[in-house]
Amino acid sequence: MMRDHIIGEDYELWDIVINGPLTTLKINAERVEVLKIRADCTAEDLKKWEKNAKDKKWLICGLDPDEYSRTQRCTAAKQIWDTLQVAHEGTPQVKRSRGTLLYSQY
């Protein structure tokens, strides 16, 4: 359901949840890519920052107080989503174990 709300707002926002935040990079004097600071950002970079913030807002606004306390230290929408997935579905290893258990019980 949350997926549908986010996609309805802006499809690119769902990509941010799944793949991580849009980054704003620059090449420094040593020819290494580093994150831009606010002073170095263009209008396009600021739109990326805005999308990242909007995505976090969509996820956080749908949480109850207990779930919010689990995610309040997360800095990116992907971190929030991954934290919620582990809390509600378990890790991939737990999912496999549950599947094996259910299969053996069947």
N, C-alpha and C positions, 0 to 999 in steps of 0.2 A: 504494500500500500504506500509506504514512504517512497519507494522507487517511482511509482506512478506520479506522485505529487511533484517530485523533483524533476522528472522528465517533462511533466506538464509545464513547469516553470521555464525550463531551458534544458534541452537535451544534453548540451555540453556539461551541465552541472553533474549529471549522472556519471559521465566519464571521469570527472574529477573525484567523485566518491570511489570509483573502482580503481582508477589508475594513479591517484595522487594529485596534488595541487599543480596548477599551471605555474611554471617557474619563469622567473625573469633573470636572465643571465647576461653577464658581460665578460669580456676577455681582459684580464688585468695585465700589468706590465710584464709579468713572467709568462704570458701567453697561456694562462690557465683560466678556464671558465669558473666564475664565482657569482654568487647571488648579488643582484643589484641592491643598493640601498635606496631609500625613498628619493633622495636628491638626484639619482641617476635615472630614474624611471621616466619613460615616455607615456603618452596618453594610452597607448596600447598596453603597456605594462600595468598601468593603473587599472585598466579594465580586467586584466588577469587577476590582480589582487582582489578586485571587487567580486569577481566570480567565486574565488576561493572563500571569501567572507560570506557571501550569499549562501553558498553550499553548507557551510557550518551552521548558519542561522536556520536553514531548513531542517537540518538534522536535530539541532538542539531544541527547537521549538516543539518538536514532536515527542519529547521525552518527559517522563514523569520524574519527580524529584530523586527517586532512587537511581534511575538510569542516568540522570544528569550527574549525580555524584560519581558514578563510574567513569564518566567521560570528561569531567571538567578540566582535567590536566592535558587533554589532547589539543594539539595545535593545528591539526589539519582534519578535514572532513573524512579522509581515508582512515585516519587513526580512530576517529569516532566510530565509523562504520565497522572497522575490524574489531574494535572493543565490544561493540554490541553483538556482532556475530559470534564471537567467542562466548560471551555471556549467555546468549540464548540458544546457540546451536552446539557449542563446544568446539574444540580444536579439530582439525581434520582427522587426527588419530582417534579422538573420542568418537567421532562420527563413524569411522570404520569399525571400531569396537562395538558400538551400538548395533550397527548393521549386521555384524557377525553374530552377535548375541541373538538378535531377532530372527535371523535366518536359522540358527540352531534350535531356537524355541519352536519355530514353525514346523 
